[in-house]
Structures are given as structure tokens and as C-alpha cells.
Amino acid sequence: MPPAQRAQPESAWRRFLAAPRSLKYRCLRSIALVSGLTWLVVTLAIVALARHESDAMFDASLRELAHMALAFADHELAEIQRTGGGDVSDDTDEVFSDKIVYQVWQQGGVLGYRSANAPARTPLAPGAAGFGDTVLDGQPLRTYNTWNREHSFQIQMAASPERHQHYGLWVSLALCIGMLSALCVFLLLIRRQLDQAFAPLHDTAEALAGKSAADLSPVELEGQPAELAPVIGAFNGLMRRMSQTLRYEQRFTSDAAHELRTPLSGLKILVRNAQRARSAEERREALEQMDVAIDRSTTLIGQLLALARYDRDPSQFALHETVDLWELATSVWAGVAPLAEEKGIRLHWSPGRPLVSVRGNHDALAVVLRNLIENALVHTPPGGEVLIEALAEAGDGQAQWLVHDSGPGVPPQMRERVFARFVRVDRSSAPGAGLGLAIVRRIVEIHGGSVVIGESPRLGGALVTLRLPLA
């Protein structure tokens, strides 16, 4: 056989044992290996049992023939003595096959008579009564030796196991072929069952392949196998997160396009004004207005990016930090104090250092406090006051931030709307894009807290109440 042809089945067998990535073929391979080993063990056991039973039947037939010959031995001996004949029985061919030989020995080691093809002087089965093995003319024989009741003579019978061995070989071969056929049928049925069991995978794959790029709807779980449900559940969870992320991205794009249109248009007008300025004073004034517009646009872009970051993936923030509110306020204070001094606003804490800690992300909570204080300072008139309190409520395990201001406050009908994006109470005077409180609410929601706006009983303006879980 050419080497190429000889290598082909070897490579096929190697590929079968190489465990392809297909789960179906892995299962089939494992079942085939286990079934093959089981088939081998069971077949060997059955063959061994069949050989044992065949040997037992052969011994039993040899014993029955010996006892049958023993029953006629008295008559045969008497006939030989009466007629003075030889020691060869004349009835051998009538009763026994040429594959069977026997001898009848009298006490004292005298041969009474024998079959025609039995040795004349050598005992077939010397020794104790029972079964044994011997060789006659180079042929192995199975022997059986037994005495009569009076113990006056014994019969020694031998038979060739050749026919019995051929019979056992054919029986073993038939058993192996039958067991192998059963194994092949079993594996074919298992293959068919595996195809049916894995059919939901193909159905699910076809359903996913039929989805368009914009279709992020979940895959139906009803009727799916229990083993496939976790995979489909995880996939549906991924689809939900992708859909949510896509909505956030679309919202960010829409918000950015909507809110940047006006500042960019204003910048374009200011550039034209600077180009058409008739004097250095007009040009300087236009450039200052451009600087203010650029600062507002930069702030707007920063707020949009911050809001998009908090919307897109809240899980990126480590919320297990212990945040001391006093230390947090101290870190924020340096950034907001210049604005308070510029407007002559008294910015202070309630008396005493508050010993209140919450669990969350330090940087995100700093954004919350900074936005609340800046919002209060922006809406408080010059010479006004902003008061910050930090309280711990042991009853429900919540910490409170209270930000009071002496400004005009927020009308009741606007107190919920101001947390929406791009909503401002006073668009004419207050700077900003209306995103500060939207960022505050989003961060607070991520931390499992709440924020509401009311009327300050101490300063008469707005009161922002922020609640967060205690550490």
C-alpha cells in the first residue's frame, strides 16, 4: 500500500482523537470511546463466559459418554471372557465417534478392553478419577477417569477438543460481530440524538444571524434547553447594555449638536464683528466676548463629556471607598472660594466639624459637591450667603448634605424639572448650559442616593437636600 494511502486513515483517526471544537463531536467522541471500552470489556467477558460454558458442556458430554460406556462394561467383559476374544470392542463405531477413545482397566492394571484407536498398553488417564489432559500421537486430548460402584474396574475416556474449540471460536466470532453491530447501531442512534439535542443551537444561531445591525432586541428564552439558557441570558444582558450605551451615545450626540449650535453661531458672529471693528476698542471688546463664549463652550463640552461618562458605564466607578464629607468639602473649598469672594458671598459650614462619612467614589462625590456649591453661588446675589450642612441620620443609615442659599429660590413647578438636561430657571442672567444638576442627579443615582430641591427655612432661598448611604 502506498504511504499516502496508509497515512490517510491514520490522519483521520488522529483528527477524531484531536477533540475538534464542536461540542457535538466532542460528546460523540467521548461516548464512542466510553462505549468502545465498555463494548470491549463486555465482549471479552461474554466470550470468556461462553468459552467457559462450552468447556463445561464438553466435559459434561465426556462424562456422560464415560458413564454410558461404564454401564455396558460388565456385559462387554463377560462377552470377551466367554468368547475368548481380544481386548478390542466390536461396538465402538456403533456408539462412539472416531474422535473419542476409551479403555476399561480391571484391578491390577489389566486392560479389559478398549476402543479400536485407543493405545493397547498405555493408560489414557493415569492417576486419580476425574478430568485431565493428555497427548496421543501428537494430538491433545481431554480425558475422564471413573470407577464402577464395586471398584472392580475403571473406564478411561478421551476426546479431541478440536471440534469443540472450532465451535467455541465460531461462537466467539459471532458474539463479537453481533456486539460490534450493536455498538455501531448504538453510535448511529446517539449521533441522531445529538443532532436533535443540538438543534436549538443551530436555531439560535440562525435567529442571531438574521438580526440586523440595529436590532438589539433580546433572544426569546422560551422553549430553549436549560443548558443554553445561561448563554442566552448573558447575551441578552449584553444586548441590553449595548442598547443602553447606544441610547446614551445618541443622546450625547443629539445634545452636543443641539447645544453647540448656538455658541458656534455666536462665535462666528463675534469673529465677523472683530474683523469689521473700526477701532481697537471695538476689536478688544469683540475679542473679550469671544473669550467668554469660548469659556462657556469649553464648560459645556466638559459637562457633556462628564455626563456621557457617567451615563455610559456606571460600573467603572469604584463605589466602595469611605469618603469623609469634611475632608471632601475641604478639597472642594479651594476651587469655589474665589467665586464667593468675587461676589462678596459668605460661604460657610454649619458650626462644628461634621463627623459624617459615606461610601462611594471620592472624585464623583467631589463633582456633586462642587456643582451644588457653584450652582448656589451663581444664583445668590452679591452680599448673600451660602450655608452647607452635613448630617447623619442613624435611624435609616443615611447621610444628608444640605446646601442653603439666600437667592431667589426655585419655583415649586420647576423643582423637579431643573434636574433635566439643559433646563435653567433663569436663562437671561444665569450662566451655564443647565447640565450641572443633571450631572448631580446621575452621580447620586449611581451611589444609590437621592437629591431634591426645596425652600431654605434658614436663608429663604433654595435648599438642596442630598441623601447618601452612610459608610
Residue pairs with C-beta under 8 A, 6 or more apart in sequence:
16 29
17 29
19 26
19 29
20 26
23 198
24 194
24 195
24 198
27 194
28 187
28 190
28 191
28 194
31 187
31 190
32 187
35 183
35 186
35 187
35 190
36 183
39 179
39 180
39 183
42 179
43 175
43 176
43 179
43 180
46 175
46 179
47 172
47 175
47 176
50 168
50 171
50 172
50 175
51 168
51 172
54 164
54 167
54 168
54 171
55 164
55 168
58 142
58 159
58 161
58 164
59 131
59 142
59 144
62 131
62 142
62 144
62 157
62 159
63 131
63 144
63 146
65 96
65 100
65 157
65 159
66 102
66 144
66 146
66 155
66 157
67 146
68 95
69 95
69 96
69 102
69 104
69 155
69 157
70 146
70 148
70 155
72 91
73 104
73 112
73 148
73 153
73 155
74 148
76 89
76 91
76 104
76 112
76 113
77 104
77 106
77 112
77 113
77 153
79 85
80 86
80 87
80 112
80 113
87 111
87 112
87 113
87 114
87 120
88 113
88 114
88 115
88 116
89 113
89 114
89 115
89 116
92 115
92 116
93 116
96 102
96 115
98 117
99 159
99 160
99 162
99 163
100 115
100 157
100 158
100 159
100 160
101 114
101 115
101 117
101 118
101 124
101 136
101 141
101 157
101 158
101 159
102 114
102 115
102 118
102 124
102 155
102 156
102 157
102 158
103 111
103 113
103 114
103 115
103 118
103 119
103 123
103 124
103 155
103 156
103 157
104 111
104 112
104 113
104 114
104 153
104 154
104 155
104 156
105 111
105 112
105 123
105 153
105 154
105 155
105 156
106 112
106 152
106 153
107 151
107 152
107 153
111 120
111 121
112 153
114 120
118 124
118 158
119 136
123 156
124 134
124 136
124 141
124 143
124 145
124 156
124 157
124 158
125 132
125 134
125 143
125 144
125 145
125 156
125 157
125 158
127 145
128 145
129 145
129 146
129 147
129 154
130 144
130 145
130 146
131 142
131 143
131 144
132 142
132 143
132 144
132 145
133 140
133 141
133 142
133 143
134 140
134 141
134 143
134 158
135 141
136 158
139 160
139 162
140 160
140 161
141 158
141 159
141 160
141 161
142 158
142 159
142 160
142 161
143 156
143 157
143 158
144 156
144 157
144 158
145 154
145 155
145 156
145 157
146 154
146 155
147 153
147 154
148 154
197 225
200 223
200 224
200 225
200 228
201 228
204 219
204 224
204 228
204 232
207 219
208 219
211 217
216 239
216 240
216 242
216 243
216 246
217 239
218 236
218 239
218 240
219 232
219 235
219 236
219 239
221 229
221 232
221 233
221 236
224 232
245 312
245 313
248 308
248 311
248 312
249 308
249 312
251 311
252 304
252 307
252 308
252 311
255 304
255 421
255 422
256 301
256 304
258 422
259 300
259 304
259 422
259 433
260 297
260 300
260 301
263 293
263 296
263 297
263 300
264 297
266 293
267 290
267 293
267 294
267 297
270 286
270 289
270 290
270 293
271 290
273 282
273 286
273 289
274 283
274 286
274 287
274 290
277 283
277 286
296 431
296 432
296 433
299 432
299 433
300 433
300 435
303 433
303 435
303 436
303 439
304 435
306 367
306 439
307 421
307 435
307 438
307 439
307 442
310 364
310 439
310 442
310 443
310 446
311 442
314 446
317 361
317 364
317 446
318 361
319 359
319 360
319 361
319 446
319 447
320 359
321 359
321 360
321 361
321 362
322 357
322 358
322 359
322 471
323 357
323 358
323 359
323 360
323 361
323 362
323 365
323 471
324 356
324 357
325 354
325 356
325 357
325 358
325 390
325 399
325 401
326 353
326 354
326 355
326 356
326 390
328 362
328 365
328 366
328 369
329 349
329 369
329 388
329 390
331 366
332 366
332 369
332 370
332 373
335 370
336 347
336 370
336 373
336 374
336 377
337 347
339 374
339 377
340 346
340 347
340 377
340 386
343 377
343 380
343 381
343 382
343 383
343 384
344 382
344 383
345 377
345 380
345 382
345 383
345 384
345 385
345 386
346 384
346 385
346 386
347 373
347 377
347 385
347 386
347 388
348 385
348 386
348 387
348 388
349 387
349 388
349 389
349 390
350 387
350 388
350 389
350 390
354 389
354 390
354 391
354 392
355 392
356 390
356 391
356 392
356 399
356 470
357 399
357 470
357 471
358 365
358 399
358 447
358 468
358 469
358 470
358 471
359 469
359 470
359 471
360 447
360 468
361 447
364 443
364 446
364 447
365 443
365 447
365 468
367 439
367 440
367 443
368 439
368 440
368 443
368 444
368 466
369 401
371 436
371 437
371 439
371 440
372 401
372 403
372 440
372 464
372 466
373 386
373 388
373 403
374 436
375 436
375 437
375 464
376 386
376 403
376 404
376 405
376 407
376 461
376 462
376 464
377 386
377 405
378 430
378 431
378 432
379 405
379 407
379 408
379 425
379 426
379 430
379 461
379 462
380 386
380 405
380 406
380 407
380 461
381 406
381 407
384 405
384 406
384 407
384 459
384 461
385 404
385 405
385 406
385 459
386 403
386 404
386 405
386 406
386 459
387 402
387 403
387 404
387 405
387 456
387 458
387 459
388 401
388 402
388 403
388 404
389 400
389 401
389 402
389 404
390 399
390 400
390 401
390 402
391 399
391 400
391 402
392 398
392 399
392 400
392 470
393 399
393 400
397 469
397 470
398 449
398 467
398 468
398 469
398 470
399 467
399 468
399 469
399 470
400 465
400 466
400 467
401 464
401 465
401 466
401 468
402 463
402 464
402 465
402 466
403 463
403 464
403 466
404 456
404 458
404 459
404 461
404 462
404 463
405 456
405 459
405 461
405 462
406 456
406 459
406 460
406 461
407 461
407 462
408 426
408 461
409 455
409 456
409 460
409 461
409 462
410 418
410 425
410 453
410 462
411 425
414 423
414 425
415 452
415 453
415 454
417 423
418 424
418 425
418 434
418 437
418 453
419 437
419 438
419 440
419 441
419 451
420 434
420 438
421 434
421 435
421 438
422 433
422 434
422 435
423 434
424 430
424 432
424 433
424 434
440 451
440 466
441 451
444 450
444 451
444 466
444 468
447 468
447 469
448 468
448 469
449 466
449 467
449 468
449 469
450 466
450 467
451 464
451 465
451 466
451 467
452 464
452 465
453 462
453 463
453 464
453 465
454 462
454 463
454 465
455 461
455 462
455 463
456 462
456 463
457 463
